Amino acid sequence: MTAGNAPGRLIAQGLSYGDIAVGDWYETGAVAVTEQMIESFAELTGDRFEIHMSVAGAQRHGFQARVAHGLLVLSLVDGLKNQAQAGFRAIASLGWDWTFAAPVVAGDEIRARIVVAGKRETRNAARGILALRFVVTNQRGETVQSGDNKLMVYR
């Protein structure tokens, strides 16, 4: 929570709707994307497109190394959000509007900056909805994914 409810860096867990101001932000930790993660995600989903499965397949499409599934990266980002120093009293994710801006390859390290872009009350006095804006970067500071998540939280 920030001092005086002025927008700033969020640093607490268990934040409710009223604790959060538009403009508040926090950063996640980082995670290295491994070939084993790519293998496991392909096994789980059945998505074995060749850019994910081999360096040679990736190179045939102009990539230098195996490319992580975009949805794998999004899933890792959601996990990073939930493990971060700041956290919400969340009920449910209501949806994602997401862009894959650049490839994430095996060996890249990703992290996210999350900004509260909006908030609104619901008819249920116990709930509110946050609009969260994500910018995901790699170890070189390049934006690799970005987008918005609507998150229902307790008021």
Helices and strands as residue ranges (DSSP letters): G 3-5, G 17-19, E 25-27, E 31-32, H 35-45, H 50-53, H 55-60, H 70-83, E 90-100, E 109-121, E 127-137, E 143-154
